């Protein structure tokens, strides 16, 4: 397929679905809209790692990845409602209950001409944040830009406590949310407590 898009400021070429579970070669997803039998797909676990959250110098050390970062390519055999059946068995393990696993379509092009910024769906906590495609010929007349489409950045506090030496000499490795002694960490492959 050839594709040339230049009518809109940004173009998203992938479809995304959050995966709830896997059984009998089928993925139960939030919506199969945008997916078709024969599509190549990426299955990827976005989160699920467990870190050391003690208020020590070990804070942030990954204790268990719990399959966070696992991914593989596959293809769709068929679709029935919100169940996507795969052509091939899964080769890696995934934590569908806690790992925010998603399926992303992989469009293929003989000649992809990027005349409008190519981007991806913004990560919403369940899906998005990934741009993937196959192209035999790729012509970049504009940008591929996924800035600020991935994991959420650290949210700044409206007012920080600048009185005294709030950070100098501190032996704390994290502060409670809204303590005014620092900012929140950005999102990553683990989920931090908001306390």
Beta strands, then each sheet from edge to edge (+ up, - down):
strand 1: 2-5
strand 2: 10-12
strand 3: 16-23
strand 4: 26-29
strand 5: 40-45
strand 6: 50-51
strand 7: 62-64
strand 8: 71-80
strand 9: 83-86
strand 10: 101-114
strand 11: 117-119
strand 12: 133-140
sheet 1: 1+ 10+ 3- 4+ 9- 8+ 5-
sheet 2: 1+ 10+ 12+
sheet 3: 2+ 11+
sheet 4: 6+ 7-
end
